[in-house]
Amino acid sequence: MLIWFIVIYLLLSIGIGLYAATRVHSAKDFAVAGRSLPLPVVTATVFATWFGAEAVFGVSATFVKEGLRGVVADPFGASLCLVIAGVFYGTTLYRLNVLTLGDFFRLRYDRSVELLTTLCIVASYLGWVSAQIKALGLVFNVVTDGAVSAHAGMILGAAIVLTYTTFGGMFSVAILDFVQMTVVMGGMAYIGYLVTGMTGGVETVVRQAAQAGKLDFFPSGGIAEWLAFLAAWMTMMLGSIPQQDVFQRITSARSARIAIQASLLGGALYFCFTFIPMFIAYSATLINPEQFNRLIESDSQLVLPTLVLEHTPLLAQAVFFGAVLSAIMSCSSATLLAPSVAFSENVVRGFFPAAGDHAFLRMMRITLVCFTGIVLVFALNSEASIFKMVENAYKVTLAGAFVPLVFGAYWRRATTQGALAAIIGGLAAWLLAETLLEQPLVPAQLIGLLVSIVGMLSGSLLPQRIGRGGPPGDLHHRLHHHAAAQTHHAEALHAHRKK
């Protein structure tokens, strides 16, 4: 019965996604849903940004082992990222009406910065999307009691998500997010309610967790422990801001005001709901201490699904795994779409400048299929945990893309030379620290961030030998001209459709 419920749910999801695909008529529809989404849908899709394999399996597994200190990156850093990104994009980039972050880097700097930052962003998705695919394999393996292997489950999950994302793009992602996040929130709340009855109430679980030291948040050690703590927090909070999926979800809103409101609501909802899987997973150690403490030592990612399968009724199992699949599929679809759109727009399209809109739409779909294949191979051969795959994904964007984005938006004197110095210097410093230093006092990604800031400042203030420096107002003139051109194009297209 459980397997049939999962099959029916997957078929319904594919059907909804393909129905949404009927609204895709242009590359803009495919990439950012035509910038037409209302507040409830944008809130759901922003919430779904992080509520996937990481939140359900990764965070809960890390919490039962390490407590709150271990999950500082997510949900604390991740939820703050959504709030900061919403305000940042809503107030600075929304009016530009661009498809990707790479478009901003080209307008602000030049083609070389666009290429380098886009490659950084695309590379960061390899671990993140692989974590979602790995989690789909885990779910199918657990639900079928091993009849479907984890590897076969990964292939099946990737094929399902690829099907509706390839046809529907951001429209499919957004509409399914709205449906699936409703299932997620209801499902997680229901399982939490059942588990509360098994443990003697929320107060009992919280008291036991506090006595075990799981609720201690701040480090108790020296400076090295504090720096590692801050690095984990900043990697998710800041390194996730220059991400195409975050950008697409926020800028698919109907207006800048909706974009900001949805980000604030989505970030708050995410922070609150991520504690439910943590609560459920820790409750398992009270329900059957011997079984689940042994499981924590061997594979803590199995604590949550094992608890549900062995200690709840069939209805609860169906609700839980439906909610889990909803969360992972929502996360997977958007994070497959984002790097594919960015790579198509900012790398491939440069080689085909005369390509029309329909040719570009086809180009994005082909890139999506190719990227899914690469991610699947990586997931099948990776031994890293879901939490670590996600946490490591954003080190590259923290070191290589964050500084050019923020300085480019707020510092008029930032130049192409400064941006290139920030990207190359930040990435080189991070990679060298990762490979040459076994246990550095300052974490490698923070070293990369500091070097990137120094590179931007020195490269912009020194005599210009690369690219355009431009007068202080040059940026705002270029961006204003682009925004006006985009507005005129949108108005002309609307008038043509009315005719």
C-alpha positions as CSV (number, residue, x, y, z in Angstrom):
1,M,0.0,0.0,0.0
2,L,2.8,2.4,0.8
3,I,4.6,1.8,-2.5
4,W,1.3,2.3,-4.4
5,F,0.7,5.6,-2.6
6,I,4.2,6.8,-3.6
7,V,3.7,5.7,-7.2
8,I,0.3,7.6,-7.4
9,Y,1.9,10.6,-5.8
10,L,4.8,10.7,-8.2
11,L,2.4,10.3,-11.2
12,L,0.3,13.2,-9.9
13,S,3.4,15.4,-9.5
14,I,4.5,14.7,-13.0
15,G,1.0,15.5,-14.3
16,I,0.9,18.8,-12.5
17,G,4.4,19.7,-13.7
18,L,3.5,18.9,-17.4
19,Y,0.3,20.9,-17.1
20,A,2.3,23.8,-15.9
21,A,4.5,23.4,-19.0
22,T,1.6,24.6,-21.2
23,R,2.3,28.1,-19.9
24,V,5.9,28.1,-21.2
25,H,6.1,30.1,-24.4
26,S,9.4,31.8,-24.1
27,A,12.9,31.6,-22.5
28,K,11.7,34.1,-19.9
29,D,8.7,31.9,-19.0
30,F,11.1,28.9,-18.7
31,A,13.7,30.8,-16.6
32,V,11.7,33.0,-14.3
33,A,8.0,32.1,-14.9
34,G,7.5,35.3,-16.9
35,R,7.9,37.3,-13.6
36,S,4.2,36.7,-13.0
37,L,3.9,34.8,-9.7
38,P,1.7,36.0,-6.8
39,L,2.8,36.2,-3.1
40,P,1.6,32.8,-1.9
41,V,3.4,30.9,-4.8
42,V,6.6,32.9,-4.4
43,T,6.6,32.3,-0.6
44,A,6.2,28.6,-1.2
45,T,9.0,28.5,-3.7
46,V,11.3,30.5,-1.5
47,F,10.5,28.2,1.4
48,A,11.3,25.2,-0.9
49,T,14.7,26.6,-1.7
50,W,16.3,24.8,1.3
51,F,13.6,22.5,2.5
52,G,14.8,19.4,0.8
53,A,17.2,16.5,1.5
54,E,19.3,18.8,3.6
55,A,16.5,19.9,5.9
56,V,14.8,16.6,6.3
57,F,17.7,14.1,6.5
58,G,20.9,16.1,6.7
59,V,20.1,18.6,9.4
60,S,18.2,16.2,11.6
61,A,21.0,13.6,11.4
62,T,23.6,16.2,12.3
63,F,21.5,17.5,15.2
64,V,21.2,14.2,16.9
65,K,25.0,13.8,16.7
66,E,26.3,17.3,17.3
67,G,23.4,19.4,18.6
68,L,22.6,23.0,17.7
69,R,26.3,23.8,17.2
70,G,26.4,21.4,14.4
71,V,23.5,23.0,12.5
72,V,24.6,26.6,12.6
73,A,24.9,26.6,8.8
74,D,21.4,25.3,8.3
75,P,18.8,26.4,9.4
76,F,20.4,29.5,11.0
77,G,22.6,30.6,8.1
78,A,20.2,29.3,5.4
79,S,17.1,31.1,6.7
80,L,19.0,34.4,7.1
81,C,20.3,34.0,3.6
82,L,16.7,34.0,2.3
83,V,15.9,37.2,4.2
84,I,19.1,39.0,3.1
85,A,18.8,37.8,-0.5
86,G,15.2,38.9,-0.7
87,V,15.9,42.4,0.4
88,F,19.1,42.6,-1.7
89,Y,17.5,41.4,-5.0
90,G,14.2,43.2,-4.4
91,T,15.8,46.5,-3.9
92,T,18.8,46.4,-6.3
93,L,18.5,43.8,-9.1
94,Y,14.8,43.2,-9.6
95,R,14.3,46.4,-11.7
96,L,17.0,45.2,-14.2
97,N,14.7,42.5,-15.5
98,V,17.6,40.1,-16.2
99,L,17.4,36.3,-16.4
100,T,20.5,35.4,-14.5
101,L,23.1,36.7,-12.1
102,G,25.6,36.4,-14.9
103,D,23.7,39.1,-16.8
104,F,24.3,41.5,-13.9
105,F,28.0,40.7,-13.9
106,R,28.2,41.4,-17.6
107,L,26.4,44.7,-17.3
108,R,28.4,45.8,-14.3
109,Y,31.8,44.6,-15.4
110,D,32.4,42.7,-18.7
111,R,32.2,39.3,-20.4
112,S,35.2,37.8,-18.6
113,V,33.7,38.5,-15.2
114,E,30.4,37.1,-16.4
115,L,32.1,33.8,-17.5
116,L,34.1,33.3,-14.4
117,T,31.3,34.0,-11.9
118,T,28.9,31.8,-13.9
119,L,31.3,28.9,-13.9
120,C,31.7,29.4,-10.1
121,I,28.0,29.3,-9.6
122,V,27.4,26.3,-11.8
123,A,30.2,24.4,-10.1
124,S,28.7,25.0,-6.7
125,Y,25.5,23.2,-7.7
126,L,27.2,19.9,-8.3
127,G,27.3,18.9,-4.7
128,W,24.0,20.6,-3.8
129,V,21.9,18.8,-6.5
130,S,23.8,15.6,-6.0
131,A,22.6,15.6,-2.3
132,Q,19.0,15.8,-3.5
133,I,19.5,12.9,-5.9
134,K,21.2,10.9,-3.2
135,A,18.3,11.5,-0.9
136,L,15.8,10.4,-3.5
137,G,17.7,7.1,-3.8
138,L,17.6,6.8,0.0
139,V,13.8,7.2,0.1
140,F,13.1,4.7,-2.7
141,N,15.5,2.2,-1.1
142,V,13.8,2.5,2.4
143,V,10.2,2.6,1.1
144,T,10.7,-0.6,-1.0
145,D,12.6,-2.3,1.9
146,G,15.7,-2.7,-0.3
147,A,13.9,-4.0,-3.4
148,V,15.0,-0.8,-5.2
149,S,18.7,-0.2,-4.5
150,A,19.9,3.3,-3.5
151,H,21.6,3.7,-6.9
152,A,18.6,2.6,-8.9
153,G,16.5,5.0,-6.8
154,M,18.8,7.8,-7.7
155,I,18.4,7.1,-11.4
156,L,14.6,6.8,-11.1
157,G,14.4,10.0,-9.0
158,A,16.5,12.0,-11.4
159,A,14.5,10.8,-14.4
160,I,11.2,11.9,-12.7
161,V,12.4,15.4,-11.8
162,L,14.0,15.8,-15.1
163,T,10.8,15.0,-17.0
164,Y,8.6,17.8,-15.7
165,T,11.5,20.4,-15.2
166,T,12.6,20.0,-18.8
167,F,9.2,20.9,-20.2
168,G,7.9,23.3,-17.6
169,G,10.9,25.1,-16.3
170,M,10.2,27.7,-13.5
171,F,6.5,27.5,-14.0
172,S,6.5,23.8,-13.2
173,V,8.9,24.4,-10.3
174,A,6.8,27.1,-8.8
175,I,3.4,25.5,-9.1
176,L,4.7,22.1,-7.8
177,D,6.4,24.0,-4.9
178,F,3.1,25.5,-3.9
179,V,1.4,22.0,-3.9
180,Q,4.3,20.1,-2.4
181,M,5.1,22.6,0.3
182,T,1.4,22.3,1.5
183,V,2.0,18.5,1.7
184,V,5.3,19.0,3.5
185,M,4.0,21.4,6.2
186,G,0.9,19.3,6.9
187,G,2.9,16.0,6.8
188,M,5.7,17.1,9.1
189,A,3.3,18.6,11.6
190,Y,1.2,15.4,11.7
191,I,4.3,13.2,12.2
192,G,5.5,15.6,14.9
193,Y,2.1,15.3,16.6
194,L,2.3,11.4,16.6
195,V,5.9,11.4,17.9
196,T,4.9,13.8,20.7
197,G,2.4,11.2,22.0
198,M,5.1,8.5,22.0
199,T,7.6,10.5,24.0
200,G,5.4,12.1,26.7
201,G,5.2,15.6,25.1
202,V,7.4,18.3,23.6
203,E,8.6,19.4,27.0
204,T,10.0,15.9,27.7
205,V,12.0,15.8,24.5
206,V,13.3,19.4,24.9
207,R,14.4,18.7,28.5
208,Q,16.2,15.5,27.5
209,A,17.9,17.3,24.7
210,A,19.0,20.2,27.0
211,Q,20.4,17.7,29.5
212,A,22.4,16.0,26.8
213,G,23.9,19.3,25.7
214,K,22.2,19.3,22.3
215,L,20.7,22.8,22.8
216,D,24.1,24.4,23.5
217,F,24.5,26.8,20.5
218,F,27.7,28.9,20.9
219,P,31.1,27.3,21.0
220,S,32.7,26.6,24.4
221,G,36.3,26.3,23.1
222,G,39.0,28.7,21.9
223,I,39.4,30.9,18.9
224,A,39.7,28.0,16.4
225,E,36.3,26.6,17.4
226,W,34.8,30.1,17.2
227,L,36.2,30.7,13.7
228,A,35.0,27.3,12.5
229,F,31.5,28.2,13.9
230,L,31.5,31.5,12.1
231,A,32.8,30.0,8.9
232,A,30.0,27.5,8.8
233,W,27.4,30.2,9.4
234,M,28.8,32.6,6.8
235,T,29.3,29.9,4.2
236,M,25.5,29.3,4.0
237,M,24.3,32.8,4.9
238,L,26.6,34.7,2.4
239,G,27.9,32.1,0.0
240,S,24.3,31.2,-0.9
241,I,23.3,34.7,-1.9
242,P,25.1,34.6,-5.3
243,Q,23.1,31.5,-6.3
244,Q,21.0,31.3,-9.4
245,D,18.1,29.3,-7.9
246,V,17.7,31.8,-5.0
247,F,17.8,34.6,-7.6
248,Q,15.2,32.9,-9.9
249,R,12.8,32.1,-7.1
250,I,12.8,35.7,-5.8
251,T,12.7,37.5,-9.1
252,S,9.9,35.3,-10.5
253,A,7.6,37.5,-8.3
254,R,5.1,39.8,-9.9
255,S,6.7,42.9,-8.3
256,A,9.7,43.9,-6.2
257,R,7.4,44.3,-3.2
258,I,6.1,40.7,-3.5
259,A,9.7,39.5,-3.9
260,I,10.8,41.1,-0.6
261,Q,7.7,40.0,1.3
262,A,7.9,36.4,0.1
263,S,11.5,36.2,1.0
264,L,10.8,37.4,4.6
265,L,7.9,35.0,4.9
266,G,9.7,32.1,3.3
267,G,12.8,32.5,5.4
268,A,10.8,32.6,8.6
269,L,8.7,29.6,7.7
270,Y,11.8,27.6,6.8
271,F,13.5,28.4,10.1
272,C,10.5,27.3,12.1
273,F,9.7,24.1,10.1
274,T,13.3,22.8,10.0
275,F,13.1,22.2,13.8
276,I,10.3,19.6,13.2
277,P,12.6,17.0,11.6
278,M,15.2,17.7,14.3
279,F,12.5,17.1,17.0
280,I,11.3,13.9,15.3
281,A,14.8,12.5,14.9
282,Y,15.9,13.2,18.5
283,S,12.6,11.8,19.8
284,A,13.7,8.4,18.2
285,T,16.5,8.2,20.8
286,L,13.9,8.3,23.6
287,I,11.5,5.9,22.0
288,N,14.1,3.2,21.4
289,P,17.5,4.3,22.8
290,E,19.4,1.1,22.0
291,Q,18.2,0.8,18.4
292,F,18.6,4.4,17.4
293,N,21.8,5.2,19.2
294,R,23.3,2.3,17.3
295,L,21.9,3.7,14.0
296,I,23.3,7.1,14.8
297,E,26.8,5.6,14.9
298,S,26.4,3.6,11.7
299,D,24.3,6.0,9.5
300,S,22.4,8.8,11.2
301,Q,20.6,9.7,8.0
302,L,18.5,6.6,8.5
303,V,17.2,7.6,11.9
304,L,14.2,9.5,10.7
305,P,12.9,7.1,8.0
306,T,13.5,4.1,10.2
307,L,11.5,5.7,13.1
308,V,8.5,6.3,10.8
309,L,8.6,2.9,9.2
310,E,8.8,0.9,12.4
311,H,6.9,3.0,14.9
312,T,4.0,4.7,13.1
313,P,0.8,3.5,11.3
314,L,0.6,3.1,7.5
315,L,-1.2,6.5,7.1
316,A,1.6,8.2,8.9
317,Q,4.2,6.5,6.7
318,A,2.3,7.5,3.5
319,V,2.1,11.1,4.8
320,F,5.7,11.3,5.8
321,F,7.2,9.8,2.7
322,G,4.9,11.9,0.5
323,A,6.1,15.0,2.4
324,V,9.7,14.0,2.1
325,L,9.4,13.3,-1.7
326,S,7.6,16.7,-2.0
327,A,10.5,18.5,-0.3
328,I,13.3,16.8,-2.2
329,M,11.6,17.0,-5.6
330,S,10.9,20.7,-5.1
331,C,14.5,21.3,-4.2
332,S,15.8,19.1,-7.0
333,S,13.9,20.7,-9.8
334,A,14.9,24.2,-9.1
335,T,18.5,23.4,-8.4
336,L,18.7,21.5,-11.7
337,L,17.0,24.3,-13.6
338,A,19.2,27.2,-12.1
339,P,22.7,26.2,-13.3
340,S,21.3,25.0,-16.6
341,V,19.7,28.4,-17.3
342,A,22.9,30.3,-16.1
343,F,25.2,28.2,-18.2
344,S,23.0,28.5,-21.3
345,E,22.5,32.3,-20.9
346,N,26.0,33.3,-19.8
347,V,28.3,30.7,-21.4
348,V,26.7,28.9,-24.4
349,R,24.7,31.8,-25.8
350,G,27.9,33.9,-26.3
351,F,28.9,31.4,-29.0
352,F,25.4,31.8,-30.7
353,P,24.6,35.5,-30.5
354,A,22.1,35.3,-33.4
355,A,20.0,32.6,-31.8
356,G,16.3,33.4,-31.5
357,D,14.1,32.9,-28.4
358,H,12.9,29.5,-29.4
359,A,16.4,28.3,-30.2
360,F,17.6,29.6,-26.8
361,L,14.7,27.8,-25.1
362,R,15.8,24.6,-26.8
363,M,19.4,25.3,-25.7
364,M,18.4,25.6,-22.1
365,R,16.5,22.3,-22.2
366,I,19.4,20.4,-23.7
367,T,21.8,21.9,-21.1
368,L,19.4,20.8,-18.4
369,V,19.5,17.2,-19.6
370,C,23.3,17.2,-19.8
371,F,23.7,18.8,-16.3
372,T,21.4,16.2,-14.8
373,G,23.5,13.4,-16.3
374,I,26.7,14.9,-14.8
375,V,25.0,15.3,-11.4
376,L,23.7,11.8,-11.4
377,V,27.2,10.4,-12.1
378,F,28.6,12.5,-9.2
379,A,25.9,11.4,-6.8
380,L,26.4,7.7,-7.7
381,N,30.1,7.9,-6.9
382,S,30.1,10.2,-3.9
383,E,30.6,8.9,-0.4
384,A,30.0,12.2,1.4
385,S,27.0,12.7,3.7
386,I,24.0,14.8,2.5
387,F,24.8,17.5,5.0
388,K,28.5,17.8,4.0
389,M,27.7,17.8,0.3
390,V,25.4,20.8,0.8
391,E,27.6,22.6,3.3
392,N,30.7,22.3,1.0
393,A,28.7,23.5,-2.1
394,Y,28.7,27.2,-1.2
395,K,32.4,27.6,-0.3
396,V,33.2,28.2,-4.0
397,T,30.6,31.0,-4.3
398,L,31.6,32.6,-1.0
399,A,35.2,32.8,-2.2
400,G,34.6,33.6,-5.8
401,A,31.3,35.3,-6.5
402,F,30.0,37.0,-3.3
403,V,32.4,40.0,-3.3
404,P,32.0,41.0,-7.0
405,L,28.2,40.9,-6.5
406,V,27.9,43.0,-3.4
407,F,30.7,45.5,-4.2
408,G,29.3,45.7,-7.8
409,A,25.9,46.6,-6.4
410,Y,26.9,49.1,-3.7
411,W,30.4,50.4,-4.5
412,R,30.6,52.7,-7.5
413,R,34.3,52.5,-7.7
414,A,34.4,48.7,-8.2
415,T,36.0,47.9,-11.6
416,T,36.5,44.9,-13.9
417,Q,40.1,44.7,-12.8
418,G,39.0,44.6,-9.1
419,A,36.4,42.0,-9.8
420,L,38.9,39.7,-11.6
421,A,41.3,40.1,-8.8
422,A,38.6,39.3,-6.3
423,I,37.5,36.1,-8.2
424,I,40.9,34.7,-9.0
425,G,42.5,35.7,-5.7
426,G,39.6,34.4,-3.6
427,L,39.4,31.1,-5.4
428,A,43.1,30.5,-5.4
429,A,43.5,31.3,-1.7
430,W,40.6,29.0,-0.8
431,L,41.9,26.1,-2.9
432,L,45.4,26.5,-1.6
433,A,44.2,26.6,2.0
434,E,42.0,23.5,1.4
435,T,44.8,21.5,-0.1
436,L,48.0,22.6,1.7
437,L,46.7,23.3,5.2
438,E,45.4,20.3,7.2
439,Q,43.7,22.2,10.1
440,P,44.2,25.9,9.5
441,L,43.3,28.3,12.4
442,V,41.2,30.3,9.9
443,P,38.9,28.1,7.8
444,A,39.8,27.9,4.1
445,Q,36.6,29.6,2.9
446,L,37.2,32.6,5.2
447,I,40.7,33.0,3.9
448,G,39.3,33.0,0.4
449,L,36.7,35.6,1.3
450,L,39.2,37.9,2.9
451,V,41.6,37.6,0.0
452,S,38.7,38.3,-2.4
453,I,37.8,41.5,-0.5
454,V,41.5,42.7,-0.6
455,G,41.6,41.8,-4.3
456,M,38.5,43.9,-5.1
457,L,39.7,46.9,-3.1
458,S,43.3,46.9,-4.5
459,G,42.3,46.0,-8.0
460,S,39.7,48.8,-8.2
461,L,41.9,51.5,-6.6
462,L,45.1,50.8,-8.5
463,P,45.7,52.1,-12.0
464,Q,43.4,50.3,-14.4
465,R,45.0,47.9,-16.9
466,I,42.1,45.5,-17.4
467,G,38.6,46.3,-18.6
468,R,36.7,49.4,-17.9
469,G,36.9,51.5,-14.8
470,G,34.4,54.1,-15.8
471,P,33.3,57.2,-13.9
472,P,31.4,56.7,-10.7
473,G,28.0,57.2,-12.4
474,D,28.8,54.8,-15.3
475,L,27.3,51.8,-13.6
476,H,24.0,53.4,-12.8
477,H,23.8,54.8,-16.4
478,R,24.3,51.4,-17.9
479,L,21.9,49.7,-15.5
480,H,19.3,52.4,-16.0
481,H,19.6,52.1,-19.8
482,H,19.2,48.3,-19.6
483,A,16.2,48.5,-17.3
484,A,14.5,51.0,-19.5
485,A,15.2,48.8,-22.6
486,Q,13.8,45.7,-20.9
487,T,10.6,47.6,-19.8
488,H,10.1,48.9,-23.3
489,H,10.5,45.4,-24.7
490,A,8.0,43.9,-22.2
491,E,5.4,46.6,-23.0
492,A,5.8,46.0,-26.7
493,L,5.4,42.3,-26.3
494,H,2.3,42.8,-24.1
495,A,0.8,45.1,-26.7
496,H,1.5,42.6,-29.5
497,R,-0.2,39.7,-27.6
498,K,-3.3,41.9,-27.0
499,K,-3.6,42.4,-30.7
